[in-house]
Amino acid sequence: MSDFNIETGTVTTPKDFLAAAVASGLKAEGLDLALVYSMVPAQAAAVFTVNKVQAAPVILSRKHVADGQARAIILNAGCANACTGDQGMADAKETAVLAARVLGVAAEEILVASTGVIGRPLQMAKLRQAIPEVNRLLSPHGGEMAASAIMTTDLVPKHFSLTLDLDGVAVHIGAMAKGSGMINPDMATMLCVITTDAAITSECLERALRRAVDKTLNRLTVDGEMSTNDSVFILANGAAGNTLMRTEDEHFATFTAALTQICLALTRAIAADGEGASKLFIVEVSGAKNEGEAHRAAKAIANSTLVKTAIFGRDPNWGRVVQAAGACGVDMDAARMSVDFAGMAVVRDGQPVPFDAEAMRSALAAGEVHAHMHLAAGPAGARVYSCDLTYDYIKINADYTS
């Protein structure tokens, strides 16, 4: 993958994008309603949760993005609007209509996203008042506030940007995401908005997004729990003025590589900010029969409560990595496998090798910890991004609705 310079820009870094946020009262305090808007017509694509229980905004946005066109995304925190029946769908539709009215566009051009507690209805009276207000505040400087407004248990807002050159034209990508708990996507609670001023067809945009997400946000897990609301959106308005990307040529490849890199920055940020997390945990599996099995094994290790607590406790108990991989059902040759834990060799050709336990404890104290396992079953590999499991994760989720 090409190396692009990741910067701390926002969804308004690309040309002709505006954003804003307000405190509508859906959360007890702080910003909780964000609006991202393209001043000109934009191509659109999205990926959503594959959870069989899907929130009303996921169902509505899937319908609205189907034609590859959108102008704005409105996102709320404080209520997931999931498992809310017919009223929940009516509320999602009304949210789109209200946003469309103040922006002067069609309701079908509005994408909707929500995050928060499942099973509670949206307080539409608050949104009816807040949506005109957030529209009035739209600004090319509103990206940071928008990133803050979609946070729930996140400790920090997550937003990045980068610039790429497409045949002498500067093209920008901006992104924001929220996610801290209930993170185990299988497409992509997680919400993500990406904007770009690239000129690209909706078909190419969707292909680029899916490829980027598959290598990054789909390789993310905090706690193994898949949300009902996961959504990743991208809008491309063409304002950069590059030659329209219609096919999978070298410009498309460069754009896809840049999109993948900004998604990776978001992935790492979400994992590092996992609920209660004290460190980023990266698992790499190689020697798998195919990439799917490599991903499955890596995610099994990353989701193992025994592995995650060992990382937190700085316990050099590498056997937990082996048992997690062995239990997940992928092909492996236990007599030839190899394992590295916290950067230190602990198994070679199926046999334990001596290591310095105190040195490993020191390595496990770092802010970023790696585990690598070679399955000795084939040529494929995969990497998964996660975090440790701490006392604070229990506390946060035991008290979440109280």
Wavefront OBJ file of the C-alpha trace (Angstrom):
o trace
v 0.000 0.000 0.000
v 1.266 3.474 -0.892
v 2.352 5.709 1.950
v 0.218 8.821 2.414
v 0.672 11.444 5.092
v -2.194 11.143 7.583
v -3.177 14.501 9.053
v -5.653 15.587 11.725
v -8.069 17.138 9.276
v -11.800 16.449 9.225
v -14.737 15.705 6.952
v -14.638 19.358 5.869
v -11.041 19.189 4.629
v -12.193 18.192 1.111
v -13.553 21.083 -0.968
v -17.211 22.126 -0.723
v -18.057 20.099 2.377
v -19.624 21.704 5.455
v -20.375 20.283 8.886
v -21.865 21.324 12.210
v -23.010 19.912 15.527
v -25.360 20.911 18.345
v -26.511 19.673 21.722
v -30.085 18.582 21.082
v -30.634 17.020 24.511
v -30.649 13.399 23.321
v -27.608 12.941 25.574
v -27.583 14.214 29.129
v -24.865 16.680 28.190
v -22.689 17.713 25.299
v -22.981 17.688 21.525
v -25.128 14.874 20.165
v -26.352 15.810 16.675
v -24.029 16.179 13.674
v -24.683 17.146 10.062
v -22.262 16.693 7.153
v -23.256 18.341 3.854
v -21.871 18.565 0.330
v -22.565 21.938 -1.257
v -22.734 20.268 -4.675
v -24.257 16.944 -5.766
v -22.189 13.968 -4.657
v -21.741 10.314 -5.461
v -22.345 8.066 -2.462
v -21.633 4.561 -1.204
v -21.989 2.794 2.115
v -21.544 -0.475 3.938
v -23.658 -1.567 6.888
v -23.834 -4.077 9.704
v -24.765 -7.654 8.804
v -26.427 -8.156 12.176
v -29.849 -9.762 11.550
v -31.333 -7.087 13.822
v -30.821 -3.761 12.076
v -31.709 -0.305 13.319
v -34.225 1.848 11.455
v -31.576 4.317 10.197
v -29.566 1.431 8.710
v -32.607 0.161 6.811
v -33.509 3.658 5.587
v -29.978 4.674 4.607
v -29.467 1.417 2.719
v -32.508 2.353 0.645
v -31.455 5.976 0.135
v -27.890 5.171 -0.940
v -28.943 2.484 -3.427
v -28.941 4.955 -6.348
v -25.370 6.060 -5.575
v -26.347 9.660 -4.831
v -26.541 11.663 -1.580
v -25.996 15.207 -0.349
v -25.876 14.929 3.433
v -25.552 12.652 6.425
v -27.263 13.400 9.725
v -26.075 11.483 12.777
v -27.263 11.421 16.364
v -25.802 10.003 19.547
v -27.805 9.197 22.651
v -30.299 6.830 21.010
v -29.720 3.934 18.597
v -33.310 3.932 17.277
v -32.995 0.140 17.052
v -35.733 -2.387 17.897
v -38.220 0.489 17.851
v -40.699 -0.951 15.354
v -42.833 1.087 12.984
v -42.403 4.216 15.060
v -38.627 3.936 14.800
v -38.808 3.797 11.014
v -41.215 6.733 10.956
v -38.790 8.696 13.132
v -35.823 7.892 10.876
v -37.826 9.002 7.846
v -38.917 12.200 9.580
v -35.295 12.946 10.483
v -34.368 12.694 6.800
v -37.327 14.872 5.779
v -36.479 17.544 8.352
v -32.839 17.650 7.248
v -33.824 17.736 3.575
v -36.220 20.615 4.188
v -33.636 22.887 5.795
v -30.992 21.978 3.194
v -33.330 22.355 0.235
v -32.718 18.878 -1.157
v -34.792 15.709 -1.526
v -35.310 13.460 1.509
v -33.880 10.571 -0.525
v -30.559 12.459 -0.645
v -30.221 12.324 3.137
v -28.467 9.430 4.900
v -29.284 8.863 8.567
v -27.263 7.244 11.354
v -27.854 6.787 15.075
v -25.899 5.438 18.029
v -26.763 4.834 21.660
v -28.956 2.528 23.700
v -31.067 -0.047 21.828
v -34.815 -0.175 22.365
v -35.509 3.459 23.186
v -37.492 5.731 20.865
v -35.970 8.884 19.425
v -37.127 12.051 21.139
v -38.329 13.671 17.949
v -39.474 16.885 19.614
v -35.832 17.627 20.411
v -34.688 16.806 16.882
v -37.391 19.006 15.348
v -35.886 21.944 17.201
v -32.240 20.967 16.737
v -32.136 20.195 13.012
v -32.787 23.793 11.848
v -30.175 24.945 14.369
v -27.481 22.546 13.159
v -28.216 23.611 9.591
v -27.672 27.288 10.494
v -24.282 26.396 11.960
v -22.957 24.543 8.899
v -19.395 25.646 8.277
v -16.151 24.552 6.589
v -14.742 24.599 10.123
v -17.385 22.344 11.708
v -15.671 18.990 11.244
v -14.146 18.714 14.715
v -17.470 19.458 16.401
v -19.201 16.878 14.211
v -16.652 14.239 15.224
v -17.240 15.066 18.896
v -21.037 14.945 18.550
v -21.157 11.280 17.500
v -19.177 10.028 20.506
v -20.805 7.823 23.141
v -18.345 6.083 25.482
v -15.436 7.250 23.306
v -12.806 9.171 25.231
v -11.505 11.118 22.224
v -12.937 12.225 18.856
v -11.484 10.448 15.839
v -10.906 12.410 12.645
v -8.220 12.363 9.948
v -7.466 13.633 6.468
v -4.972 13.101 3.697
v -4.096 14.567 0.305
v -3.203 12.540 -2.763
v -2.059 13.509 -6.223
v -4.088 12.259 -9.166
v -2.245 13.244 -12.347
v -1.220 16.627 -10.948
v -4.507 17.381 -9.186
v -4.656 17.555 -5.381
v -7.486 15.373 -4.097
v -8.499 15.313 -0.436
v -10.096 12.676 1.768
v -11.500 13.472 5.208
v -12.986 11.069 7.731
v -14.488 10.782 11.182
v -15.645 7.809 13.218
v -17.020 6.887 16.582
v -16.641 3.555 18.256
v -15.554 2.284 21.629
v -17.693 -0.700 22.586
v -19.964 -3.192 20.784
v -17.291 -3.282 18.098
v -16.974 -6.406 15.946
v -18.041 -5.298 12.464
v -18.482 -7.658 9.582
v -18.888 -5.365 6.525
v -17.602 -2.182 8.908
v -21.563 0.867 18.473
v -19.447 2.105 14.999
v -20.348 5.001 12.753
v -17.995 6.362 10.118
v -18.304 9.221 7.615
v -15.764 9.724 4.827
v -15.779 12.657 2.427
v -13.700 13.297 -0.661
v -13.570 15.911 -3.404
v -12.465 13.249 -5.899
v -14.389 12.872 -9.141
v -15.382 9.215 -9.295
v -18.417 7.244 -10.400
v -20.624 5.748 -7.716
v -19.787 2.255 -8.956
v -16.048 2.826 -8.588
v -16.609 4.580 -5.263
v -18.446 1.566 -3.862
v -15.744 -0.830 -5.043
v -13.029 1.322 -3.483
v -14.921 1.606 -0.188
v -15.572 -2.120 0.111
v -11.936 -2.973 -0.598
v -10.701 -0.406 1.917
v -13.128 -1.489 4.633
v -12.391 -5.183 4.103
v -8.708 -4.644 4.930
v -9.264 -2.271 7.843
v -12.574 -1.697 9.624
v -13.591 -5.294 8.984
v -10.399 -6.326 10.790
v -11.401 -4.497 13.966
v -12.772 -5.893 17.208
v -13.020 -4.428 20.687
v -15.266 -6.916 22.431
v -16.608 -9.326 19.810
v -20.070 -7.738 19.897
v -21.630 -6.711 16.568
v -23.762 -3.574 16.670
v -27.213 -3.183 15.145
v -26.169 0.237 13.824
v -22.714 -0.080 12.186
v -22.562 2.179 9.136
v -19.729 3.498 6.969
v -20.634 6.238 4.491
v -18.608 7.978 1.800
v -19.561 11.036 -0.262
v -17.513 12.127 -3.318
v -18.441 15.502 -4.824
v -15.815 15.901 -7.586
v -14.868 19.428 -6.506
v -11.128 18.689 -6.826
v -11.523 18.672 -10.602
v -9.547 15.518 -11.377
v -10.403 13.422 -14.414
v -13.445 11.318 -13.547
v -12.477 7.831 -12.384
v -14.654 5.444 -14.393
v -12.551 2.280 -14.468
v -10.048 0.485 -12.291
v -7.029 2.295 -13.709
v -3.901 3.560 -11.934
v -5.759 6.582 -10.535
v -8.429 4.324 -9.059
v -5.692 2.160 -7.515
v -4.045 5.219 -5.966
v -7.367 6.493 -4.640
v -8.226 3.066 -3.177
v -4.834 2.864 -1.486
v -5.354 6.318 0.056
v -8.856 5.419 1.187
v -7.518 2.217 2.737
v -4.863 4.142 4.632
v -7.313 6.624 6.146
v -9.611 3.739 7.113
v -6.627 2.075 8.771
v -5.980 5.233 10.796
v -9.600 5.133 11.971
v -9.322 1.413 12.735
v -6.277 1.873 14.933
v -7.866 4.853 16.688
v -11.075 2.955 17.468
v -9.179 -0.072 18.773
v -6.899 2.051 20.953
v -9.955 3.858 22.378
v -11.882 0.648 23.105
v -13.995 0.806 26.226
v -11.677 0.734 29.225
v -8.674 -0.120 27.027
v -5.149 0.648 28.156
v -3.354 -0.487 25.003
v -3.728 -1.300 21.324
v -3.448 -5.048 20.589
v -2.547 -6.143 17.051
v -2.806 -9.803 16.046
v -1.216 -11.148 12.888
v -1.769 -14.672 11.569
v 0.260 -16.115 8.705
v 0.597 -19.555 7.172
v -3.167 -20.032 6.860
v -4.898 -22.072 4.174
v -6.640 -18.944 2.872
v -7.236 -15.344 3.913
v -10.645 -16.119 5.400
v -9.149 -18.675 7.781
v -6.311 -16.305 8.659
v -8.857 -13.613 9.527
v -10.919 -16.070 11.544
v -7.929 -17.208 13.587
v -6.657 -13.677 14.171
v -10.079 -12.512 15.324
v -10.405 -15.535 17.628
v -7.142 -14.562 19.313
v -8.088 -10.884 19.472
v -11.523 -11.650 20.940
v -10.290 -14.162 23.533
v -10.996 -12.827 27.011
v -8.076 -14.861 28.317
v -5.666 -13.340 25.811
v -7.033 -9.824 26.332
v -6.754 -10.051 30.123
v -3.206 -11.408 29.820
v -2.325 -8.360 27.726
v -3.850 -6.089 30.371
v -2.170 -7.886 33.267
v 1.227 -8.077 31.514
v 1.094 -11.839 31.983
v 3.499 -13.745 29.674
v 0.935 -16.530 29.249
v 1.341 -17.149 25.516
v -0.508 -20.485 25.737
v -3.747 -18.530 25.609
v -2.921 -17.440 22.061
v -2.410 -21.052 20.991
v -5.625 -22.308 22.572
v -7.701 -19.508 21.041
v -6.419 -20.245 17.542
v -6.706 -23.991 17.964
v -10.304 -23.761 19.156
v -11.610 -21.687 16.241
v -11.629 -24.575 13.767
v -9.184 -23.402 11.094
v -6.634 -25.703 9.506
v -3.253 -25.655 11.233
v -0.275 -27.921 11.821
v 0.373 -27.857 15.564
v 3.673 -29.714 15.087
v 5.008 -26.945 12.831
v 3.318 -23.802 14.165
v 5.231 -20.776 15.470
v 4.166 -18.034 17.896
v 5.590 -14.648 18.845
v 4.070 -12.861 21.846
v 4.846 -9.198 22.577
v 7.584 -9.375 19.960
v 9.347 -12.374 21.496
v 9.626 -15.890 20.071
v 7.837 -18.403 22.311
v 7.082 -21.340 19.935
v 9.022 -22.650 16.949
v 8.084 -25.770 14.980
v 5.454 -26.626 17.582
v 7.931 -26.561 20.468
v 8.269 -23.951 23.232
v 11.470 -21.930 23.189
v 13.094 -20.206 26.185
v 12.311 -16.519 26.707
v 12.889 -13.867 29.354
v 9.605 -13.580 31.290
v 10.547 -10.251 32.875
v 11.487 -8.807 29.510
v 8.120 -9.943 28.165
v 6.294 -8.310 31.075
v 8.051 -5.077 30.199
v 7.088 -5.469 26.541
v 3.455 -6.102 27.522
v 3.435 -2.764 29.359
v 3.840 -0.858 26.077
v 0.971 1.101 24.580
v 0.966 -1.196 21.536
v 1.331 -4.975 21.843
v 1.665 -7.487 18.993
v 1.031 -11.223 18.724
v 1.931 -13.305 15.677
v 1.039 -16.896 14.935
v 2.134 -18.964 11.923
v -0.328 -21.812 11.325
v 1.912 -23.793 8.930
v -1.106 -24.677 6.799
v -0.790 -22.486 3.712
v 0.279 -19.152 2.185
v -2.326 -16.684 3.491
v -2.317 -14.141 6.285
v -4.429 -11.466 7.975
v -4.116 -8.790 10.633
v -6.725 -7.797 13.242
v -6.784 -4.694 15.451
v -8.074 -4.890 19.005
v -7.318 -3.856 22.594
v -6.898 -5.326 26.046
v -9.721 -6.078 28.484
v -9.602 -4.120 31.727
v -11.651 -3.648 34.888
v -13.015 -0.438 33.376
v -14.700 -2.323 30.509
v -16.803 -4.185 33.072
v -17.638 -1.005 34.943
v -18.579 0.970 31.814
v -20.919 -1.723 30.519
v -22.392 -2.675 33.891
v -23.437 0.944 34.401
v -24.212 1.932 30.788
v -27.968 2.559 31.136
v -28.069 3.292 34.871
l 1 2 3 4 5 6 7 8 9 10 11 12 13 14 15 16 17 18 19 20 21 22 23 24 25 26 27 28 29 30 31 32 33 34 35 36 37 38 39 40 41 42 43 44 45 46 47 48 49 50 51 52 53 54 55 56 57 58 59 60 61 62 63 64 65 66 67 68 69 70 71 72 73 74 75 76 77 78 79 80 81 82 83 84 85 86 87 88 89 90 91 92 93 94 95 96 97 98 99 100 101 102 103 104 105 106 107 108 109 110 111 112 113 114 115 116 117 118 119 120 121 122 123 124 125 126 127 128 129 130 131 132 133 134 135 136 137 138 139 140 141 142 143 144 145 146 147 148 149 150 151 152 153 154 155 156 157 158 159 160 161 162 163 164 165 166 167 168 169 170 171 172 173 174 175 176 177 178 179 180 181 182 183 184 185 186 187 188
l 189 190 191 192 193 194 195 196 197 198 199 200 201 202 203 204 205 206 207 208 209 210 211 212 213 214 215 216 217 218 219 220 221 222 223 224 225 226 227 228 229 230 231 232 233 234 235 236 237 238 239 240 241 242 243 244 245 246 247 248 249 250 251 252 253 254 255 256 257 258 259 260 261 262 263 264 265 266 267 268 269 270 271 272 273 274 275 276 277 278 279 280 281 282 283 284 285 286 287 288 289 290 291 292 293 294 295 296 297 298 299 300 301 302 303 304 305 306 307 308 309 310 311 312 313 314 315 316 317 318 319 320 321 322 323 324 325 326 327 328 329 330 331 332 333 334 335 336 337 338 339 340 341 342 343 344 345 346 347 348 349 350 351 352 353 354 355 356 357 358 359 360 361 362 363 364 365 366 367 368 369 370 371 372 373 374 375 376 377 378 379 380 381 382 383 384 385 386 387 388 389 390 391 392 393 394 395 396 397 398 399 400 401 402
